[in-house]
Amino acid sequence: MLRRTTPTRLAAPVVAVESTTAAWTDLTDDAQRLTDAQMARTVGAVCVEGVLASRLRTPGEESSGSFPSYAPFFVDDSGCPIMPLDSAEVAGNLEADSMATFYARAPRGGASAQSVLTLVGKVEEYSVDEVTNDMLARVCETAGVSAEEIAKRSWRRLVPERVHLKDAVRGVEAWLPVVEYTTAEANPLAPVVTSLLSKINGLHKPALRRFAAVFTGVPIDDMSEAELLSVDQLGFDMRAQLGPSAPVSTTRIGFRLPPGNEEEGISVFMKLFQEAYERQNGFM
Protein backbone atom coordinates (compact mmCIF):
# COMPACT_ATOMS: atom_id res chain seq x y z
CA MET A 1 0.00 0.00 0.00
CA LEU A 2 1.34 3.42 -0.97
CA ARG A 3 1.95 5.86 1.84
CA ARG A 4 1.05 9.49 1.52
CA THR A 5 4.25 11.48 1.38
CA THR A 6 5.25 14.99 0.55
CA PRO A 7 5.70 15.36 -3.24
CA THR A 8 9.37 15.02 -4.12
CA ARG A 9 11.47 15.59 -7.20
CA LEU A 10 14.76 13.94 -7.96
CA ALA A 11 17.64 15.94 -9.36
CA ALA A 12 17.68 15.73 -13.16
CA PRO A 13 20.83 14.72 -15.04
CA VAL A 14 20.29 17.55 -17.50
CA VAL A 15 23.04 19.99 -18.36
CA ALA A 16 21.86 23.44 -19.42
CA VAL A 17 23.62 24.62 -22.56
CA GLU A 18 23.14 28.21 -23.65
CA SER A 19 23.85 29.48 -27.13
CA THR A 20 27.17 31.27 -27.32
CA THR A 21 26.07 33.42 -30.25
CA ALA A 22 23.58 36.23 -30.86
CA ALA A 23 19.86 35.64 -30.52
CA TRP A 24 18.37 33.19 -33.00
CA THR A 25 15.48 34.35 -35.18
CA ASP A 26 13.04 31.59 -34.23
CA LEU A 27 14.25 30.86 -30.69
CA THR A 28 13.73 32.53 -27.33
CA ASP A 29 16.34 33.08 -24.65
CA ASP A 30 13.85 32.02 -21.97
CA ALA A 31 13.09 28.39 -22.78
CA GLN A 32 9.86 27.16 -21.20
CA ARG A 33 8.63 23.59 -20.94
CA LEU A 34 5.40 21.75 -20.33
CA THR A 35 4.31 21.42 -16.71
CA ASP A 36 4.50 18.04 -15.02
CA ALA A 37 0.71 17.84 -15.24
CA GLN A 38 0.81 18.48 -19.00
CA MET A 39 3.49 15.83 -19.37
CA ALA A 40 1.37 13.37 -17.41
CA ARG A 41 -1.66 14.10 -19.57
CA THR A 42 0.48 13.62 -22.66
CA VAL A 43 1.50 10.14 -21.50
CA GLY A 44 -2.16 9.27 -21.09
CA ALA A 45 -2.99 10.68 -24.51
CA VAL A 46 -0.33 8.79 -26.47
CA CYS A 47 -0.65 5.41 -24.73
CA VAL A 48 -3.19 2.83 -25.86
CA GLU A 49 -2.44 0.08 -23.34
CA GLY A 50 -1.47 -0.05 -19.69
CA VAL A 51 -1.63 -2.18 -16.57
CA LEU A 52 -4.45 -2.17 -14.02
CA ALA A 53 -3.39 -3.54 -10.63
CA SER A 54 -6.34 -4.50 -8.43
CA ARG A 55 -6.00 -5.65 -4.81
CA LEU A 56 -5.76 -9.42 -4.64
CA ARG A 57 -8.41 -11.16 -2.59
CA THR A 58 -7.27 -13.87 -0.21
CA PRO A 59 -9.73 -15.46 2.23
CA GLY A 60 -8.85 -14.66 5.83
CA GLU A 61 -6.30 -12.00 4.94
CA GLU A 62 -6.83 -8.25 4.93
CA SER A 63 -4.40 -7.67 2.08
CA SER A 64 -2.13 -9.91 0.07
CA GLY A 65 -0.63 -7.82 -2.68
CA SER A 66 -1.91 -6.76 -6.07
CA PHE A 67 -3.14 -8.50 -9.22
CA PRO A 68 -1.76 -6.80 -12.38
CA SER A 69 -3.77 -7.19 -15.57
CA TYR A 70 -3.43 -5.94 -19.14
CA ALA A 71 -5.68 -2.98 -19.95
CA PRO A 72 -6.27 -1.41 -23.38
CA PHE A 73 -7.61 2.05 -22.62
CA PHE A 74 -8.24 5.67 -23.49
CA VAL A 75 -8.62 8.69 -21.23
CA ASP A 76 -11.57 11.03 -20.84
CA ASP A 77 -11.43 14.82 -20.68
CA SER A 78 -10.22 14.66 -17.07
CA GLY A 79 -7.46 12.14 -17.77
CA CYS A 80 -9.31 9.21 -16.19
CA PRO A 81 -8.43 5.92 -17.92
CA ILE A 82 -11.42 4.04 -19.31
CA MET A 83 -11.02 0.35 -20.11
CA PRO A 84 -12.87 -2.92 -20.69
CA LEU A 85 -12.23 -5.80 -18.29
CA ASP A 86 -11.50 -9.25 -19.69
CA SER A 87 -10.75 -11.03 -16.40
CA ALA A 88 -13.25 -12.38 -13.90
CA GLU A 89 -10.50 -12.26 -11.27
CA VAL A 90 -10.04 -8.52 -11.77
CA ALA A 91 -13.80 -7.93 -11.69
CA GLY A 92 -14.05 -9.85 -8.43
CA ASN A 93 -11.14 -7.99 -6.89
CA LEU A 94 -12.69 -4.63 -7.77
CA GLU A 95 -16.05 -5.68 -6.41
CA ALA A 96 -14.41 -6.43 -3.06
CA ASP A 97 -12.17 -3.34 -3.10
CA SER A 98 -12.52 -0.61 -5.70
CA MET A 99 -9.06 0.89 -5.02
CA ALA A 100 -6.54 0.11 -7.75
CA THR A 101 -3.36 1.37 -9.40
CA PHE A 102 -3.05 2.11 -13.11
CA TYR A 103 0.27 2.27 -14.95
CA ALA A 104 1.08 3.41 -18.50
CA ARG A 105 4.40 4.03 -20.25
CA ALA A 106 4.73 6.21 -23.35
CA PRO A 107 6.22 4.41 -26.38
CA ARG A 108 9.75 5.09 -27.59
CA GLY A 109 10.33 7.70 -30.28
CA GLY A 110 7.26 9.84 -29.60
CA ALA A 111 5.82 12.45 -27.26
CA SER A 112 6.96 12.03 -23.64
CA ALA A 113 8.86 8.94 -24.79
CA GLN A 114 9.27 6.26 -22.09
CA SER A 115 7.79 8.53 -19.44
CA VAL A 116 5.53 6.75 -16.95
CA LEU A 117 2.14 7.77 -15.58
CA THR A 118 0.86 6.08 -12.42
CA LEU A 119 -2.64 6.71 -11.09
CA VAL A 120 -4.00 5.48 -7.77
CA GLY A 121 -7.73 5.71 -7.18
CA LYS A 122 -11.15 4.12 -7.11
CA VAL A 123 -12.50 2.18 -10.07
CA GLU A 124 -16.13 2.73 -10.99
CA GLU A 125 -18.48 1.19 -13.53
CA TYR A 126 -18.66 2.83 -16.95
CA SER A 127 -21.27 2.35 -19.65
CA VAL A 128 -20.06 1.20 -23.05
CA ASP A 129 -22.83 3.39 -24.51
CA GLU A 130 -20.73 6.43 -23.55
CA VAL A 131 -17.73 5.20 -25.56
CA THR A 132 -17.49 6.93 -28.95
CA ASN A 133 -17.10 4.88 -32.11
CA ASP A 134 -13.56 6.20 -32.62
CA MET A 135 -12.47 5.20 -29.11
CA LEU A 136 -14.21 1.83 -29.41
CA ALA A 137 -12.38 1.16 -32.67
CA ARG A 138 -9.08 2.17 -31.07
CA VAL A 139 -9.57 -0.19 -28.11
CA CYS A 140 -10.61 -3.01 -30.48
CA GLU A 141 -7.46 -2.56 -32.56
CA THR A 142 -5.27 -2.48 -29.46
CA ALA A 143 -6.88 -5.54 -27.89
CA GLY A 144 -7.14 -7.42 -31.17
CA VAL A 145 -10.82 -8.29 -30.79
CA SER A 146 -14.03 -7.37 -32.57
CA ALA A 147 -16.28 -4.47 -31.62
CA GLU A 148 -19.05 -6.93 -30.75
CA GLU A 149 -16.83 -8.78 -28.30
CA ILE A 150 -15.33 -5.68 -26.70
CA ALA A 151 -18.79 -4.12 -26.28
CA LYS A 152 -19.97 -7.13 -24.26
CA ARG A 153 -17.26 -6.67 -21.66
CA SER A 154 -17.67 -4.84 -18.39
CA TRP A 155 -16.19 -1.35 -18.66
CA ARG A 156 -14.53 0.60 -15.86
CA ARG A 157 -13.10 4.06 -15.21
CA LEU A 158 -10.39 4.82 -12.67
CA VAL A 159 -10.83 8.18 -10.92
CA PRO A 160 -7.39 9.20 -9.63
CA GLU A 161 -6.79 10.21 -6.03
CA ARG A 162 -3.02 10.27 -6.45
CA VAL A 163 -0.98 11.00 -9.58
CA HIS A 164 2.70 10.23 -10.16
CA LEU A 165 4.87 11.07 -13.16
CA LYS A 166 8.32 9.79 -14.06
CA ASP A 167 9.66 12.07 -16.80
CA ALA A 168 12.17 10.02 -18.81
CA VAL A 169 13.46 13.00 -20.82
CA ARG A 170 14.56 14.99 -17.75
CA GLY A 171 15.12 12.01 -15.47
CA VAL A 172 12.84 13.36 -12.73
CA GLU A 173 9.77 12.06 -10.93
CA ALA A 174 7.11 13.67 -8.75
CA TRP A 175 3.70 13.29 -7.16
CA LEU A 176 1.30 15.81 -8.72
CA PRO A 177 -1.76 17.58 -7.31
CA VAL A 178 -4.78 15.75 -8.73
CA VAL A 179 -6.57 18.95 -9.71
CA GLU A 180 -3.57 20.04 -11.80
CA TYR A 181 -3.61 16.72 -13.61
CA THR A 182 -7.34 16.65 -14.29
CA THR A 183 -7.42 20.23 -15.61
CA ALA A 184 -4.21 20.14 -17.67
CA GLU A 185 -4.03 19.64 -21.43
CA ALA A 186 -1.73 17.26 -23.27
CA ASN A 187 0.98 18.36 -25.69
CA PRO A 188 -1.04 19.44 -28.76
CA LEU A 189 1.75 18.17 -31.04
CA ALA A 190 1.66 14.70 -29.45
CA PRO A 191 -0.08 12.98 -32.41
CA VAL A 192 2.69 14.08 -34.83
CA VAL A 193 5.79 13.98 -32.63
CA THR A 194 6.78 10.45 -33.69
CA SER A 195 6.77 11.45 -37.36
CA LEU A 196 8.55 14.74 -36.66
CA LEU A 197 11.33 13.14 -34.61
CA SER A 198 11.82 10.46 -37.25
CA LYS A 199 12.28 13.03 -39.99
CA ILE A 200 14.62 15.32 -38.04
CA ASN A 201 16.77 12.52 -36.58
CA GLY A 202 16.78 10.59 -39.86
CA LEU A 203 16.60 12.68 -43.02
CA HIS A 204 18.06 15.80 -41.41
CA LYS A 205 20.59 14.28 -39.01
CA PRO A 206 23.64 16.12 -40.49
CA ALA A 207 21.77 19.44 -40.32
CA LEU A 208 20.79 18.76 -36.71
CA ARG A 209 24.42 18.04 -35.85
CA ARG A 210 25.49 21.32 -37.46
CA PHE A 211 22.81 23.22 -35.56
CA ALA A 212 23.88 21.66 -32.26
CA ALA A 213 27.50 22.62 -32.93
CA VAL A 214 26.72 26.21 -33.88
CA PHE A 215 24.17 26.67 -31.09
CA THR A 216 26.59 25.48 -28.41
CA GLY A 217 29.67 27.08 -29.92
CA VAL A 218 31.47 23.76 -30.40
CA PRO A 219 33.51 23.06 -33.60
CA ILE A 220 31.43 20.75 -35.75
CA ASP A 221 34.26 18.22 -35.95
CA ASP A 222 34.11 17.92 -32.14
CA MET A 223 30.33 17.41 -32.09
CA SER A 224 30.14 13.66 -31.58
CA GLU A 225 26.37 13.24 -31.35
CA ALA A 226 23.12 15.18 -31.62
CA GLU A 227 19.60 13.85 -31.26
CA LEU A 228 16.19 15.43 -30.95
CA LEU A 229 14.44 13.84 -27.95
CA SER A 230 11.10 15.62 -27.75
CA VAL A 231 9.10 18.46 -29.25
CA ASP A 232 6.11 20.41 -27.98
CA GLN A 233 4.55 23.79 -28.70
CA LEU A 234 6.98 25.55 -26.33
CA GLY A 235 10.26 24.10 -27.58
CA PHE A 236 12.35 20.97 -27.83
CA ASP A 237 14.85 18.86 -25.90
CA MET A 238 18.11 18.03 -27.66
CA ARG A 239 20.71 15.53 -26.50
CA ALA A 240 24.28 16.15 -27.61
CA GLN A 241 27.84 15.06 -26.92
CA LEU A 242 29.94 18.20 -27.19
CA GLY A 243 33.24 16.39 -27.69
CA PRO A 244 34.76 12.92 -28.04
CA SER A 245 35.38 12.65 -24.29
CA ALA A 246 32.55 14.91 -23.11
CA PRO A 247 29.51 13.46 -21.32
CA VAL A 248 26.20 13.33 -23.17
CA SER A 249 24.01 16.21 -22.03
CA THR A 250 20.46 17.37 -22.66
CA THR A 251 19.41 20.96 -23.19
CA ARG A 252 16.03 22.63 -23.49
CA ILE A 253 15.59 25.12 -26.35
CA GLY A 254 12.50 27.34 -26.63
CA PHE A 255 10.51 28.37 -29.68
CA ARG A 256 9.77 32.05 -30.19
CA LEU A 257 6.41 31.17 -31.78
CA PRO A 258 4.64 27.85 -31.06
CA PRO A 259 4.15 25.53 -34.06
CA GLY A 260 0.60 24.27 -34.34
CA ASN A 261 1.11 21.14 -36.40
CA GLU A 262 3.75 18.89 -37.98
CA GLU A 263 4.17 21.08 -41.05
CA GLU A 264 4.84 24.16 -38.94
CA GLY A 265 7.19 22.16 -36.73
CA ILE A 266 9.24 20.95 -39.70
CA SER A 267 9.29 24.51 -41.05
CA VAL A 268 10.76 25.87 -37.80
CA PHE A 269 13.57 23.29 -37.83
CA MET A 270 14.35 23.96 -41.49
CA LYS A 271 14.72 27.66 -40.65
CA LEU A 272 16.99 26.80 -37.70
CA PHE A 273 19.14 24.56 -39.89
CA GLN A 274 19.43 27.26 -42.55
CA GLU A 275 20.38 29.86 -39.94
CA ALA A 276 22.99 27.48 -38.50
CA TYR A 277 24.49 27.06 -41.98
CA GLU A 278 24.63 30.84 -42.48
CA ARG A 279 26.21 31.40 -39.07
CA GLN A 280 28.77 28.68 -39.66
CA ASN A 281 29.80 30.23 -42.96
CA GLY A 282 29.91 33.81 -41.73
CA PHE A 283 26.80 35.03 -43.53
CA MET A 284 25.26 36.30 -40.29
C-alpha positions in Angstrom: 0.0 0.0 0.0 1.3 3.4 -1.0 2.0 5.9 1.8 1.1 9.5 1.5 4.3 11.5 1.4 5.3 15.0 0.6 5.7 15.4 -3.2 9.4 15.0 -4.1 11.5 15.6 -7.2 14.8 13.9 -8.0 17.6 15.9 -9.4 17.7 15.7 -13.2 20.8 14.7 -15.0 20.3 17.5 -17.5 23.0 20.0 -18.4 21.9 23.4 -19.4 23.6 24.6 -22.6 23.1 28.2 -23.6 23.9 29.5 -27.1 27.2 31.3 -27.3 26.1 33.4 -30.3 23.6 36.2 -30.9 19.9 35.6 -30.5 18.4 33.2 -33.0 15.5 34.3 -35.2 13.0 31.6 -34.2 14.2 30.9 -30.7 13.7 32.5 -27.3 16.3 33.1 -24.6 13.9 32.0 -22.0 13.1 28.4 -22.8 9.9 27.2 -21.2 8.6 23.6 -20.9 5.4 21.7 -20.3 4.3 21.4 -16.7 4.5 18.0 -15.0 0.7 17.8 -15.2 0.8 18.5 -19.0 3.5 15.8 -19.4 1.4 13.4 -17.4 -1.7 14.1 -19.6 0.5 13.6 -22.7 1.5 10.1 -21.5 -2.2 9.3 -21.1 -3.0 10.7 -24.5 -0.3 8.8 -26.5 -0.6 5.4 -24.7 -3.2 2.8 -25.9 -2.4 0.1 -23.3 -1.5 -0.1 -19.7 -1.6 -2.2 -16.6 -4.4 -2.2 -14.0 -3.4 -3.5 -10.6 -6.3 -4.5 -8.4 -6.0 -5.7 -4.8 -5.8 -9.4 -4.6 -8.4 -11.2 -2.6 -7.3 -13.9 -0.2 -9.7 -15.5 2.2 -8.9 -14.7 5.8 -6.3 -12.0 4.9 -6.8 -8.3 4.9 -4.4 -7.7 2.1 -2.1 -9.9 0.1 -0.6 -7.8 -2.7 -1.9 -6.8 -6.1 -3.1 -8.5 -9.2 -1.8 -6.8 -12.4 -3.8 -7.2 -15.6 -3.4 -5.9 -19.1 -5.7 -3.0 -20.0 -6.3 -1.4 -23.4 -7.6 2.1 -22.6 -8.2 5.7 -23.5 -8.6 8.7 -21.2 -11.6 11.0 -20.8 -11.4 14.8 -20.7 -10.2 14.7 -17.1 -7.5 12.1 -17.8 -9.3 9.2 -16.2 -8.4 5.9 -17.9 -11.4 4.0 -19.3 -11.0 0.3 -20.1 -12.9 -2.9 -20.7 -12.2 -5.8 -18.3 -11.5 -9.3 -19.7 -10.7 -11.0 -16.4 -13.3 -12.4 -13.9 -10.5 -12.3 -11.3 -10.0 -8.5 -11.8 -13.8 -7.9 -11.7 -14.1 -9.9 -8.4 -11.1 -8.0 -6.9 -12.7 -4.6 -7.8 -16.1 -5.7 -6.4 -14.4 -6.4 -3.1 -12.2 -3.3 -3.1 -12.5 -0.6 -5.7 -9.1 0.9 -5.0 -6.5 0.1 -7.8 -3.4 1.4 -9.4 -3.1 2.1 -13.1 0.3 2.3 -15.0 1.1 3.4 -18.5 4.4 4.0 -20.2 4.7 6.2 -23.4 6.2 4.4 -26.4 9.8 5.1 -27.6 10.3 7.7 -30.3 7.3 9.8 -29.6 5.8 12.4 -27.3 7.0 12.0 -23.6 8.9 8.9 -24.8 9.3 6.3 -22.1 7.8 8.5 -19.4 5.5 6.7 -17.0 2.1 7.8 -15.6 0.9 6.1 -12.4 -2.6 6.7 -11.1 -4.0 5.5 -7.8 -7.7 5.7 -7.2 -11.1 4.1 -7.1 -12.5 2.2 -10.1 -16.1 2.7 -11.0 -18.5 1.2 -13.5 -18.7 2.8 -16.9 -21.3 2.4 -19.6 -20.1 1.2 -23.1 -22.8 3.4 -24.5 -20.7 6.4 -23.5 -17.7 5.2 -25.6 -17.5 6.9 -28.9 -17.1 4.9 -32.1 -13.6 6.2 -32.6 -12.5 5.2 -29.1 -14.2 1.8 -29.4 -12.4 1.2 -32.7 -9.1 2.2 -31.1 -9.6 -0.2 -28.1 -10.6 -3.0 -30.5 -7.5 -2.6 -32.6 -5.3 -2.5 -29.5 -6.9 -5.5 -27.9 -7.1 -7.4 -31.2 -10.8 -8.3 -30.8 -14.0 -7.4 -32.6 -16.3 -4.5 -31.6 -19.0 -6.9 -30.7 -16.8 -8.8 -28.3 -15.3 -5.7 -26.7 -18.8 -4.1 -26.3 -20.0 -7.1 -24.3 -17.3 -6.7 -21.7 -17.7 -4.8 -18.4 -16.2 -1.3 -18.7 -14.5 0.6 -15.9 -13.1 4.1 -15.2 -10.4 4.8 -12.7 -10.8 8.2 -10.9 -7.4 9.2 -9.6 -6.8 10.2 -6.0 -3.0 10.3 -6.4 -1.0 11.0 -9.6 2.7 10.2 -10.2 4.9 11.1 -13.2 8.3 9.8 -14.1 9.7 12.1 -16.8 12.2 10.0 -18.8 13.5 13.0 -20.8 14.6 15.0 -17.8 15.1 12.0 -15.5 12.8 13.4 -12.7 9.8 12.1 -10.9 7.1 13.7 -8.7 3.7 13.3 -7.2 1.3 15.8 -8.7 -1.8 17.6 -7.3 -4.8 15.7 -8.7 -6.6 18.9 -9.7 -3.6 20.0 -11.8 -3.6 16.7 -13.6 -7.3 16.6 -14.3 -7.4 20.2 -15.6 -4.2 20.1 -17.7 -4.0 19.6 -21.4 -1.7 17.3 -23.3 1.0 18.4 -25.7 -1.0 19.4 -28.8 1.7 18.2 -31.0 1.7 14.7 -29.4 -0.1 13.0 -32.4 2.7 14.1 -34.8 5.8 14.0 -32.6 6.8 10.4 -33.7 6.8 11.4 -37.4 8.5 14.7 -36.7 11.3 13.1 -34.6 11.8 10.5 -37.2 12.3 13.0 -40.0 14.6 15.3 -38.0 16.8 12.5 -36.6 16.8 10.6 -39.9 16.6 12.7 -43.0 18.1 15.8 -41.4 20.6 14.3 -39.0 23.6 16.1 -40.5 21.8 19.4 -40.3 20.8 18.8 -36.7 24.4 18.0 -35.9 25.5 21.3 -37.5 22.8 23.2 -35.6 23.9 21.7 -32.3 27.5 22.6 -32.9 26.7 26.2 -33.9 24.2 26.7 -31.1 26.6 25.5 -28.4 29.7 27.1 -29.9 31.5 23.8 -30.4 33.5 23.1 -33.6 31.4 20.8 -35.8 34.3 18.2 -36.0 34.1 17.9 -32.1 30.3 17.4 -32.1 30.1 13.7 -31.6 26.4 13.2 -31.4 23.1 15.2 -31.6 19.6 13.8 -31.3 16.2 15.4 -30.9 14.4 13.8 -28.0 11.1 15.6 -27.7 9.1 18.5 -29.3 6.1 20.4 -28.0 4.5 23.8 -28.7 7.0 25.6 -26.3 10.3 24.1 -27.6 12.4 21.0 -27.8 14.8 18.9 -25.9 18.1 18.0 -27.7 20.7 15.5 -26.5 24.3 16.2 -27.6 27.8 15.1 -26.9 29.9 18.2 -27.2 33.2 16.4 -27.7 34.8 12.9 -28.0 35.4 12.6 -24.3 32.6 14.9 -23.1 29.5 13.5 -21.3 26.2 13.3 -23.2 24.0 16.2 -22.0 20.5 17.4 -22.7 19.4 21.0 -23.2 16.0 22.6 -23.5 15.6 25.1 -26.3 12.5 27.3 -26.6 10.5 28.4 -29.7 9.8 32.1 -30.2 6.4 31.2 -31.8 4.6 27.8 -31.1 4.2 25.5 -34.1 0.6 24.3 -34.3 1.1 21.1 -36.4 3.7 18.9 -38.0 4.2 21.1 -41.1 4.8 24.2 -38.9 7.2 22.2 -36.7 9.2 21.0 -39.7 9.3 24.5 -41.0 10.8 25.9 -37.8 13.6 23.3 -37.8 14.3 24.0 -41.5 14.7 27.7 -40.6 17.0 26.8 -37.7 19.1 24.6 -39.9 19.4 27.3 -42.6 20.4 29.9 -39.9 23.0 27.5 -38.5 24.5 27.1 -42.0 24.6 30.8 -42.5 26.2 31.4 -39.1 28.8 28.7 -39.7 29.8 30.2 -43.0 29.9 33.8 -41.7 26.8 35.0 -43.5 25.3 36.3 -40.3 
